[in-house]
């Protein structure tokens, strides 16, 4: 495949590429002088590619990286040939009965419980695989996926090795709570800035209590597995990650701004240095379609036949109405079986054969896989990106200044969509539970015609480009953890803090001292005492004045009475 350097453009004519004013310098392989170390990456449910892009830099710095993950690894072999790969021995299939209704139906709390249950069911298998590989490879550091970190962190804890956590947002990090952001975004906005009282009450108090109550049986289950493996149980799944460096693949401007401890670093958006160029069919299609909509629902998500049929109806209606002139639809998990055999166009009431349209329509191109997604989005003829809202897709859309129409399928997609919507006139969204042809057509037309949307997209492109250089910073932070661990005694439990210089003092001071509660209480008590004393003094003063006034009035009354008697 032909690859191109991110930020330089593609090997098309100048008119056919969108310029990104950013260049990545060559990676400094001698940034930190330290011995070669062995790193293990453990992934179960999270987005793997951003982590591997960081690992690629560490390999260039001379370290060895091993990956233990579930799923297909053939693409990893192509993109990251120097990473040692170890399969977990099972595959979590998004088409399985445990997952299927999560994608096709309205997501509920029961779905969230079942998704966590799937991860906990394979805990013992994952833990044993992680520890086995760690022993074989003489691992010095564990890199854990924040979404499903239990087995990874426990393996590091039992082997007394340092840990680095990598997540797609700050939501999965412990000790990053602020009052204006809900602990769980399930059914809640990522920011409660404009939420009314009862919504804030629900999202900050009631919903977390419901989720913790629902997850309690799962916590008991995984603690039983820990006991069987000889691991000390925990009461909180974040208990062993409070002194751990957390790298969040996000950036303020997309993420809702908040203060952070040095233990939590936002290092996103993590982008690859190179992306495959457009192949000939895609390039030729885009050359002849100047107003194209690109559709991609990610590598794991898919929709019901009904919703796919509605999207296809809106595509045909919009092309017929000349709202746009072309569509590229990249199938990840989607297949022809996910479409109804026929659809009816509302405007003409005509019946259309879906298979014929997808394979033979001159203005619709179907591609398989997402390897050319960035190259496609970077083309100037792509005007709208219809996406499920996955983190990697969102960042590629921001990086290429492509207006986005989101169709969230899972809660993480909804959270990313809300982050986009926090920036006014940057994106529009749809609901898989109430999808209509009219709504899709109307919102695509807005994204195509509103000049403020394009201007805001350019602004976010600039911001994401600035922050897109920080994966090297992330790699060097990991090297610092390795260096610090080597300089410290690791004979104690892993919960011993390896880098106290990053820990804010309030965590060591305790809640009372750390929040100055003792000082505030003392000053408050002192002020209250002064107020009481002043009030008591004023009360006595007023009482004395009243007594004096009463005495004076009494004397005057007697004097008047005596004078009256004398006159008589």
Phi, psi and omega per residue, in radians:
X1 nan 2.611 3.096
X2 -1.519 2.220 -3.123
X3 -1.945 2.689 3.123
X4 -2.294 2.564 3.129
X5 -1.246 2.284 3.132
X6 -1.063 2.231 3.127
X7 1.709 -0.220 -3.128
X8 -1.659 -0.462 -3.140
X9 1.882 -2.971 -3.068
X10 -2.115 2.901 -3.059
X11 -1.417 0.733 3.060
X12 -1.820 -3.117 3.055
X13 -1.183 2.781 -3.063
X14 -1.037 -0.600 -3.099
X15 -1.223 -0.250 -3.005
X16 -1.846 0.175 -3.134
X17 -2.254 2.588 3.135
X18 -1.733 2.132 -3.047
X19 -1.370 2.384 3.038
X20 -2.078 2.083 -3.037
X21 -1.453 1.239 3.101
X22 -2.744 2.443 3.063
X23 -2.318 2.505 3.075
X24 -1.702 2.258 3.081
X25 -1.315 2.878 3.079
X26 -1.078 2.513 -3.099
X27 -1.235 2.174 3.093
X28 -1.291 1.967 -3.067
X29 -1.406 -0.194 -3.130
X30 -2.019 0.592 -3.070
X31 -1.059 -0.724 3.131
X32 -2.315 2.167 -3.138
X33 -1.509 1.933 3.065
X34 -2.755 2.825 -3.087
X35 -1.094 2.779 3.079
X36 -1.101 2.323 -3.130
X37 -2.099 2.800 3.139
X38 -1.941 2.183 -3.052
X39 -2.098 2.442 3.056
X40 -2.052 2.323 3.064
X41 -1.851 2.156 -3.132
X42 -2.001 2.092 -3.086
X43 -2.340 2.361 3.131
X44 -2.116 -0.925 -3.071
X45 -2.198 -0.167 -3.009
X46 -1.421 3.085 3.081
X47 -1.401 2.086 -2.938
X48 -1.530 -0.600 -2.970
X49 -1.044 -0.786 3.111
X50 -1.009 -0.693 3.117
X51 -1.119 -0.735 -3.125
X52 -1.194 -0.523 3.066
X53 -1.141 -0.622 3.047
X54 -1.209 -0.734 -3.141
X55 -1.092 -0.580 3.124
X56 -1.034 -0.664 3.101
X57 -1.195 -0.720 3.125
X58 -1.129 -0.589 3.053
X59 -1.133 -0.710 3.094
X60 -1.137 -0.439 3.075
X61 -1.440 -0.001 3.046
X62 1.805 0.057 -3.114
X63 -1.564 2.791 3.068
X64 -1.767 2.376 -3.104
X65 -2.188 2.291 3.046
X66 -2.050 2.491 -3.132
X67 -2.079 2.232 3.008
X68 -2.064 1.992 -3.060
X69 -2.640 2.853 3.052
X70 -1.724 2.785 3.089
X71 1.752 -3.068 -3.103
X72 -1.306 2.313 -3.089
X73 -2.031 0.164 -3.093
X74 -1.123 -0.671 3.133
X75 -1.203 -0.601 3.089
X76 -1.091 -0.666 3.114
X77 -1.043 -0.644 -3.123
X78 -1.285 -0.838 -3.024
X79 -1.427 -0.546 -3.070
X80 -2.299 1.218 -3.011
X81 -1.173 -0.353 -3.083
X82 -1.582 0.004 3.100
X83 -1.546 2.250 3.101
X84 -1.361 2.210 -3.010
X85 -1.910 2.352 3.094
X86 -2.323 2.061 3.131
X87 -1.301 2.604 3.101
X88 -1.319 -0.275 3.120
X89 1.651 0.049 3.068
X90 -2.609 2.825 -3.140
X91 -2.219 2.233 3.039
X92 -1.545 1.836 -3.019
X93 -1.616 2.122 3.136
X94 -1.168 -0.221 3.105
X95 -1.602 -0.069 -3.109
X96 -1.224 2.784 3.140
X97 -0.984 -0.524 3.138
X98 -1.152 -0.439 -3.057
X99 -1.941 -0.452 -2.923
X100 -0.969 -0.844 -3.100
X101 -1.258 -0.291 3.026
X102 -1.108 -0.643 -3.122
X103 -1.450 -0.578 -2.998
X104 -1.646 -0.448 -3.092
X105 -1.915 3.045 3.071
X106 -1.168 2.243 -3.068
X107 -1.208 2.335 -3.099
X108 -2.257 3.043 3.108
X109 -1.093 -0.597 3.103
X110 -1.102 -0.633 3.085
X111 -1.133 -0.719 3.128
X112 -1.089 -0.709 3.110
X113 -1.115 -0.752 -3.119
X114 -1.146 -0.656 3.121
X115 -1.118 -0.729 3.083
X116 -1.169 -0.627 3.133
X117 -1.069 -0.688 3.125
X118 -1.039 -0.757 3.132
X119 -1.168 -0.673 -3.122
X120 -1.276 -0.510 3.127
X121 -1.108 -0.504 -3.105
X122 -1.795 0.238 -3.076
X123 -1.009 -0.891 -3.080
X124 -1.074 -0.783 3.116
X125 -1.055 -0.810 -3.118
X126 -1.131 -0.772 -3.128
X127 -1.040 -0.805 -3.128
X128 -1.138 -0.661 3.116
X129 -1.173 -0.763 3.132
X130 -1.050 -0.824 -3.107
X131 -1.181 -0.647 3.126
X132 -1.093 -0.841 3.137
X133 -1.150 -0.684 -3.133
X134 -1.074 -0.675 3.104
X135 -1.219 -0.793 -3.122
X136 -1.066 -0.690 -3.051
X137 -1.664 0.044 -3.127
X138 0.907 1.006 -3.008
X139 -1.212 2.412 3.091
X140 -1.774 -0.379 -3.070
X141 -2.676 2.464 3.071
X142 -1.792 2.327 2.981
X143 -1.936 2.023 -2.997
X144 -1.938 2.443 3.030
X145 -1.263 2.173 -3.026
X146 -1.154 -0.479 -3.083
X147 -1.260 -0.485 -3.106
X148 -2.525 1.139 -2.946
X149 -1.643 -0.094 -2.941
X150 -0.964 -0.961 -3.096
X151 -1.141 -0.677 -3.125
X152 -1.131 -0.857 -3.119
X153 -1.148 -0.682 3.114
X154 -1.131 -0.664 3.099
X155 -1.099 -0.774 3.105
X156 -1.134 -0.682 -3.107
X157 -1.127 -0.762 -3.139
X158 -1.235 -0.520 -3.135
X159 -1.611 0.010 3.121
X160 0.991 0.869 3.108
X161 -2.038 2.598 3.108
X162 -1.217 2.767 -3.076
X163 -2.260 2.512 2.914
X164 -2.175 2.297 3.125
X165 -1.773 2.452 3.066
X166 -2.246 2.199 3.136
X167 -2.369 2.911 -3.099
X168 -1.506 -0.188 3.118
X169 -2.728 3.073 3.126
X170 -1.458 -0.140 -3.106
X171 -1.099 -0.615 -3.081
X172 -1.479 0.070 3.119
X173 -1.639 2.569 3.059
X174 -1.513 2.758 3.051
X175 1.052 0.558 3.043
X176 -2.109 0.383 -3.067
X177 -1.320 2.386 3.010
X178 -2.304 2.658 -3.028
X179 -1.075 -0.480 -3.044
X180 -1.612 0.067 3.050
X181 -2.152 2.260 -3.137
X182 -1.202 2.609 3.106
X183 -1.145 -0.625 3.091
X184 -2.178 2.237 3.141
X185 -1.516 0.075 3.117
X186 -1.108 1.875 -3.134
X187 1.365 0.103 -3.118
X188 -2.253 2.708 3.097
X189 -1.303 2.686 -3.133
X190 -1.223 -0.308 3.072
X191 -2.341 2.320 3.141
X192 -1.742 0.406 -3.102
X193 -0.991 -0.738 -3.080
X194 -1.904 0.256 -3.108
X195 -1.411 2.428 3.063
X196 -1.221 3.014 -3.021
X197 -0.995 -0.882 -3.038
X198 -1.191 -0.530 3.065
X199 -1.198 -0.701 3.092
X200 -1.164 -0.654 3.079
X201 -1.083 -0.765 -3.125
X202 -1.130 -0.818 -3.023
X203 -1.351 -0.510 -3.082
X204 -1.651 -0.382 -3.086
X205 -2.131 -0.986 -2.980
X206 -1.271 -0.854 -3.108
X207 -1.077 -0.812 3.080
X208 -1.022 -0.676 3.119
X209 -1.128 -0.718 3.108
X210 -1.087 -0.781 -3.096
X211 -1.168 -0.763 3.138
X212 -1.124 -0.662 3.092
X213 -1.131 -0.733 -3.133
X214 -1.200 -0.563 -3.098
X215 -1.489 -0.184 -3.070
X216 -1.014 -0.779 3.100
X217 -1.053 -0.597 3.111
X218 -1.193 -0.639 3.112
X219 -1.124 -0.668 3.083
X220 -1.120 -0.699 -3.127
X221 -1.094 -0.810 -3.094
X222 -1.249 -0.529 3.074
X223 -1.198 -0.577 3.041
X224 -1.119 -0.694 3.081
X225 -1.138 -0.647 3.103
X226 -1.087 -0.783 -3.140
X227 -1.060 -0.723 3.133
X228 -1.107 -0.507 3.134
X229 -1.597 -0.020 -3.136
X230 1.399 0.421 3.141
X231 -1.814 2.415 3.130
X232 -1.153 2.234 3.122
X233 -1.155 2.868 3.108
X234 -2.250 2.717 3.093
X235 -1.658 -0.260 -3.127
X236 -2.436 2.271 -3.078
X237 -1.157 -0.239 3.089
X238 -1.683 0.082 -3.031
X239 -1.020 -0.651 -3.068
X240 -1.673 0.160 -3.125
X241 -2.070 0.185 -3.065
X242 -1.286 -0.445 3.117
X243 -1.859 0.535 -3.029
X244 -1.969 2.435 3.056
X245 -1.170 2.215 -3.136
X246 -2.014 2.104 3.105
X247 -1.829 2.065 -3.099
X248 -1.808 2.165 3.113
X249 -1.379 1.181 -3.139
X250 -2.661 3.111 3.094
X251 -2.676 2.559 3.111
X252 -1.241 2.277 -2.930
X253 2.159 -0.664 2.938
X254 -1.762 -0.918 3.034
X255 -1.268 2.541 3.063
X256 -1.118 2.235 -3.043
X257 -1.129 2.503 3.092
X258 -2.847 2.736 3.045
X259 -1.252 2.565 -3.100
X260 -2.321 2.524 2.952
X261 -1.247 2.666 3.072
X262 -1.037 -0.275 3.102
X263 -1.248 -0.257 -3.112
X264 -2.091 2.085 -3.085
X265 -2.136 2.244 3.008
X266 -1.559 2.120 -3.012
X267 -2.161 0.190 -3.110
X268 -1.625 3.072 -0.032
X269 -1.372 2.275 3.121
X270 -1.447 2.014 -3.111
X271 -2.092 2.623 3.066
X272 -1.246 2.680 3.100
X273 -1.253 -0.581 -3.089
X274 -2.328 2.567 3.086
X275 -2.291 2.579 3.091
X276 -1.066 2.482 3.107
X277 -1.344 2.947 3.086
X278 -1.157 2.418 3.014
X279 -1.384 3.010 -3.036
X280 -1.066 -0.832 -3.137
X281 -1.028 -0.747 3.128
X282 -1.147 -0.758 -3.138
X283 -1.065 -0.771 -3.127
X284 -1.177 -0.650 3.107
X285 -1.098 -0.784 -3.114
X286 -1.203 -0.549 3.102
X287 -1.091 -0.503 -3.081
X288 -1.807 0.046 3.117
X289 -2.310 1.789 -3.004
X290 -1.468 -0.226 -3.129
X291 -2.314 1.470 -2.977
X292 -1.942 2.479 3.020
X293 -1.805 2.277 3.110
X294 -1.839 2.268 -3.115
X295 -2.072 2.208 3.064
X296 -2.663 2.232 -3.128
X297 -1.870 0.390 3.082
X298 1.509 3.133 -3.038
X299 -1.518 -0.295 -3.074
X300 -2.088 -0.360 -3.033
X301 -1.487 2.714 3.071
X302 -2.729 2.887 -3.077
X303 -2.064 2.985 3.078
X304 -1.300 2.848 3.067
X305 -1.007 -0.703 -3.123
X306 -1.053 -0.857 -3.091
X307 -1.207 -0.681 3.061
X308 -1.088 -0.674 3.089
X309 -1.109 -0.694 3.121
X310 -1.135 -0.743 3.106
X311 -1.073 -0.772 3.137
X312 -1.131 -0.663 3.057
X313 -1.040 -0.804 -3.121
X314 -1.136 -0.606 3.096
X315 -1.088 -0.882 -3.101
X316 -1.137 -0.717 3.118
X317 -1.119 -0.709 -3.126
X318 -1.204 -0.688 3.092
X319 -1.124 -0.745 3.121
X320 -1.126 -0.576 3.127
X321 -1.512 0.025 3.113
X322 1.074 0.542 3.020
X323 -1.243 -0.737 2.938
X324 -2.480 2.908 -3.005
X325 -2.001 0.004 -3.140
X326 -2.813 2.716 3.109
X327 -2.410 2.315 2.962
X328 -1.980 2.104 -3.098
X329 -2.029 1.942 3.129
X330 -1.617 2.110 3.132
X331 -1.562 2.066 2.981
X332 -1.598 -1.471 3.023
X333 -1.502 -0.297 -3.059
X334 -1.187 2.422 3.054
X335 -2.285 3.035 3.118
X336 -1.102 -0.470 3.122
X337 -1.178 -0.279 3.127
X338 -1.474 0.097 3.109
X339 -1.987 2.647 2.987
X340 -1.230 2.703 -3.136
X341 -1.050 -0.655 -3.137
X342 -2.416 2.765 3.019
X343 -2.317 2.800 3.117
X344 -2.004 2.212 3.101
X345 -1.377 2.131 -3.074
X346 -1.058 -0.629 -3.049
X347 -1.202 -0.628 -3.081
X348 -2.006 -0.120 -3.107
X349 1.028 0.475 -3.124
X350 -1.656 2.582 3.140
X351 -1.597 2.322 -3.078
X352 -2.130 2.330 3.056
X353 -1.383 2.074 -3.026
X354 -1.138 -0.785 -3.112
X355 -1.031 -0.752 3.136
X356 -1.138 -0.702 -3.137
X357 -1.120 -0.816 -3.079
X358 -1.194 -0.472 -3.083
X359 -1.747 -0.370 -2.973
X360 -2.291 -0.071 -3.124
X361 -1.198 2.289 -3.055
X362 -1.181 -0.328 -3.083
X363 -1.947 0.190 3.100
X364 -2.211 2.231 3.117
X365 -2.170 2.181 3.113
X366 -1.802 2.251 3.095
X367 -2.122 2.758 -3.139
X368 -1.932 2.262 3.138
X369 1.541 2.903 -3.026
X370 -2.048 0.254 -3.045
X371 -1.119 -0.477 -3.109
X372 -1.787 0.292 -3.069
X373 -1.087 -0.824 -3.118
X374 -1.108 -0.754 3.126
X375 -1.074 -0.662 3.119
X376 -1.169 -0.837 3.140
X377 -1.106 -0.539 -3.101
X378 -1.309 -0.171 3.136
X379 -1.344 2.412 -3.060
X380 -1.187 -0.279 3.132
X381 -1.495 -0.109 3.035
X382 -1.454 2.046 -3.044
X383 -1.843 -0.466 -3.123
X384 -2.480 2.462 3.114
X385 -2.029 1.950 3.048
X386 -1.622 1.970 -3.004
X387 -2.336 2.741 3.063
X388 -1.314 -0.266 3.113
X389 1.710 0.336 3.037
X390 -1.113 2.640 -3.031
X391 -1.012 -0.844 -3.102
X392 -1.092 -0.725 3.131
X393 -1.162 -0.719 3.116
X394 -1.045 -0.786 -3.113
X395 -1.145 -0.668 3.100
X396 -1.164 -0.628 3.063
X397 -1.155 -0.735 3.096
X398 -1.158 -0.718 -3.071
X399 -1.145 -0.484 -3.135
X400 -1.809 0.126 3.111
X401 0.990 0.728 3.140
X402 -1.715 2.101 3.065
X403 -1.003 2.430 -3.003
X404 -2.080 2.465 2.970
X405 -2.021 1.965 -3.021
X406 -1.703 2.527 3.063
X407 -2.253 1.416 -3.057
X408 -1.075 2.436 3.138
X409 -2.019 -0.683 3.106
X410 -2.051 2.860 -3.116
X411 -0.976 -0.632 3.114
X412 -1.094 -0.615 3.069
X413 -1.138 -0.720 3.138
X414 -1.108 -0.693 3.128
X415 -1.113 -0.765 3.093
X416 -1.098 -0.677 3.109
X417 -1.087 -0.749 3.122
X418 -1.108 -0.636 3.091
X419 -1.119 -0.684 3.080
X420 -1.140 -0.740 -3.083
X421 -1.232 -0.349 3.064
X422 -1.103 -0.413 3.050
X423 -1.648 1.858 -3.026
X424 -1.011 2.447 3.086
X425 1.009 0.730 3.052
X426 -1.989 -0.489 -3.117
X427 -2.773 2.899 2.976
X428 -2.223 2.852 -3.071
X429 -2.332 2.748 3.091
X430 -2.151 2.905 3.062
X431 -2.101 2.270 3.126
X432 -1.198 -0.270 -3.118
X433 -1.533 -0.218 -3.122
X434 -2.564 0.848 -3.069
X435 -1.349 2.342 3.091
X436 -2.375 2.684 3.111
X437 -1.095 -0.758 -3.085
X438 -1.084 -0.726 -3.116
X439 -1.176 -0.756 3.131
X440 -1.067 -0.836 -3.116
X441 -1.087 -0.768 -3.108
X442 -1.112 -0.776 -3.070
X443 -1.282 -0.604 3.043
X444 -1.113 -0.700 3.126
X445 -1.102 -0.675 3.092
X446 -1.110 -0.802 -3.134
X447 -1.090 -0.525 -3.131
X448 -1.389 -0.503 -2.955
X449 -1.920 -0.330 -3.081
X450 -1.416 1.969 -3.098
X451 -1.178 -0.455 -3.129
X452 -1.193 -0.510 3.102
X453 -1.148 -0.781 3.114
X454 -1.106 -0.690 3.133
X455 -1.135 -0.755 3.114
X456 -1.157 -0.612 3.092
X457 -1.107 -0.684 3.099
X458 -1.132 -0.682 3.126
X459 -1.107 -0.787 3.128
X460 -1.210 -0.520 3.057
X461 -1.076 -0.760 -3.140
X462 -1.102 -0.775 -3.120
X463 -1.155 -0.759 3.135
X464 -1.183 -0.562 3.099
X465 -1.155 -0.700 3.106
X466 -1.074 -0.790 -3.081
X467 -1.400 -0.211 -3.069
X468 -1.252 -0.024 -3.119
X469 -1.643 0.001 -2.887
X470 -1.536 0.048 3.098
X471 -1.186 -0.477 3.052
X472 -1.211 -0.648 3.028
X473 -1.080 -0.724 3.105
X474 -1.084 -0.748 3.137
X475 -1.095 -0.695 -3.121
X476 -1.279 -0.522 3.016
X477 -1.116 -0.704 3.088
X478 -1.105 -0.696 3.094
X479 -1.115 -0.607 3.102
X480 -1.144 -0.679 3.085
X481 -1.075 -0.758 3.090
X482 -1.050 -0.804 -3.123
X483 -1.120 -0.789 -3.120
X484 -1.129 -0.690 3.124
X485 -1.138 -0.651 3.139
X486 -1.187 -0.517 -3.125
X487 -1.475 -0.239 -3.085
X488 -1.836 2.807 3.056
X489 -1.377 2.133 -3.138
X490 -1.807 0.425 -3.140
X491 -1.375 -0.356 3.103
X492 -1.460 3.107 3.131
X493 -1.135 2.731 -3.062
X494 -1.138 -0.315 3.134
X495 -1.243 -0.182 3.002
X496 -1.099 2.260 -3.045
X497 -1.241 2.173 -3.119
X498 -1.471 -0.465 -3.114
X499 -2.327 1.376 3.135
X500 -1.107 -0.325 3.131
X501 -1.152 -0.324 3.093
X502 -1.657 -0.219 -3.095
X503 -1.482 2.229 3.117
X504 -1.182 2.452 -3.035
X505 -1.006 -0.494 -3.076
X506 -1.084 -0.455 3.132
X507 -1.262 -0.464 3.094
X508 -1.556 -0.409 -3.078
X509 -1.386 -0.305 -3.031
X510 1.556 2.853 -3.018
X511 -1.140 -0.706 -3.068
X512 -1.184 -0.902 3.139
X513 -1.237 -0.710 -3.078
X514 -1.099 -0.539 3.110
X515 -1.722 0.152 -3.120
X516 0.999 0.511 -3.107
X517 -1.131 -0.616 3.120
X518 -1.149 -0.719 3.125
X519 -1.164 -0.809 3.139
X520 -1.074 -0.713 3.131
X521 -1.128 -0.739 3.133
X522 -1.102 -0.853 -3.129
X523 -1.110 -0.721 3.113
X524 -1.098 -0.744 3.107
X525 -1.132 -0.685 3.118
X526 -1.111 -0.803 3.124
X527 -1.107 -0.688 3.113
X528 -1.119 -0.695 3.117
X529 -1.099 -0.767 3.122
X530 -1.080 -0.756 3.136
X531 -1.094 -0.730 3.118
X532 -1.109 -0.749 -3.140
X533 -1.122 -0.782 3.127
X534 -1.104 -0.750 3.123
X535 -1.079 -0.738 3.128
X536 -1.113 -0.740 3.131
X537 -1.129 -0.765 3.113
X538 -1.097 -0.707 3.128
X539 -1.066 -0.777 3.113
X540 -1.152 -0.698 3.131
X541 -1.072 -0.819 3.119
X542 -1.077 -0.684 3.137
X543 -1.114 -0.739 3.121
X544 -1.129 -0.778 3.124
X545 -1.033 -0.739 3.138
X546 -1.109 -0.700 3.137
X547 -1.149 -0.750 3.119
X548 -1.094 -0.771 3.137
X549 -1.070 -0.730 3.130
X550 -1.111 -0.711 -3.136
X551 -1.145 -0.757 3.136
X552 -1.101 -0.807 3.133
X553 -1.076 -0.687 -3.140
X554 -1.113 -0.755 3.130
X555 -1.121 -0.728 3.128
X556 -1.087 -0.685 -3.132
X557 -1.128 -0.731 3.116
X558 -1.134 -0.722 -3.139
X559 -1.079 -0.784 3.130
X560 -1.096 -0.693 -3.128
X561 -1.150 -0.738 3.135
X562 -1.137 -0.773 3.134
X563 -1.058 -0.637 -3.134
X564 -1.178 -0.626 -3.136
X565 -1.188 -0.694 -3.125
X566 -1.137 -0.668 3.141
X567 -1.139 -0.551 3.090
X568 -1.231 nan nan
